[in-house]
Amino acid sequence: MTSVLPSSIPDSQLGLSHSEIQILRQHQQIALQNATYAHSSSTRGRGHVRTSASTSRAASAASSGNGRLVLDPGSLAALGQHFERLMGAIQNRVQQLTAQTQISTMNQSSRAGAAMAAADAEIARFRDIIRQIDELETEFDKVRHIRDIVKGFRARVEGLERKMDARGSRR
């Protein structure tokens, strides 16, 4: 007793989520269209080549949108190759985005490093200015103290001059 394998199964029986079923249906149509296009373009100019009836039926079933996964070997091979190409394209895009992210991160790190170096330089400059202000305040205090001493001596000298003038004018 031989069992006949079905030519397709409902895609809802594959254990996929609704969004995964939608992706499967979309890509099954694309894969079968590409396989049909590739097969017809490869036979041009070579005379009449017999196309597989199952591939034609599979393309017809996939394009009719009846929600079934076609099980013939040609359709499954085309779908498998399509998904391999799609996964390769996704991997390439991930690698491109990873490289761009690394470049962006390095650039940002360089900018951050430059900003930190500039901030460190400004902090050092600020500290030097504060040191100079402190030195000037110390000098100012010294000069004020000397000025006060000079004022005191000047007042004494003027006082002595007045006394001497007063003594000289009394004589």
Salt bridges, closest charged atoms under 4 A:
ASP11 OD2 - ARG25 NE 2.56
GLU122 OE1 - ARG125 NH1 3.07
ASP128 OD1 - ARG131 NH2 2.36
GLU135 OE2 - ARG131 NH1 2.67
GLU139 OE2 - LYS142 NZ 3.62
ASP141 OD1 - ARG144 NH2 2.59
ASP148 OD1 - ARG147 NH2 3.20
GLU158 OE2 - ARG154 NE 3.21
